[in-house]
Amino acid sequence: MAQQVTTAWANVKTYQFEAHTDIKKSGVQSLTLSWDTQGQIDLAGKKLYQTLTGDISGTGAQAQIETYMVEGYQYQKPGVGTSWFKSRLIGDTFEKQDLAGRQVDLLTDATKVENAGAGEVNGISCQKLQITPDTQKLLAFAEIGQARPQPQSDATPTPVEVRNVNVTQCVALDTHLPLKNEVHFVEVSEGVTTQVDIVTTIQKINEAINIQLPAETANAIELPTPPSS
């Protein structure tokens, strides 16, 4: 069924999603982050709208970030009552927001894909797939380590151990499209243990969506474009 899923997903143009993310770090560094994301994405038109709400600082303070990606720009409002900011989209910034597509990509080069019984998502009958993904793809998906500086070409890579990997997809029996994805794993590196838990629900696949910038973004403050790496 893995091939049927990737083939079906190749024809997806739009979808809506909800995701809950928990990240807990312990060891020489302790930190707990937790947030909810809701949004819709137009893959063909390269448009996105999403809201992120939760503790993204590890301080317990609740943040709310509103984001649009339209016509090559990202617009963000980092809180109620704050100003809009905009910046040019560079590289694969938009593609990284294709949360469901990146989870489907974990099927590619997976070490093992097994049937894990029947399930149901929003009243739709599903087949559960248990996935043992490629480790580097898993880390890239969760964006663990992106904040760490890249090692010099002659430097010894920082050892990373990945444990307790549990990745499942609930795939609709009729369309072979994933309706719910769960990613759970533990990373151990440089004395820090990081527990990552991400649960994503996908709905209204290939239905019409209308992503339009609000009028107030016309006065968005433009940020300088960061240099390409």
Summary of the structure (lengths in Angstrom):
residues: 229
radius of gyration: 18.6
end to end distance: 37.5
largest distance: 53.7
contacts: 644
relative contact order: 0.22
helix: 14%
strand: 48%
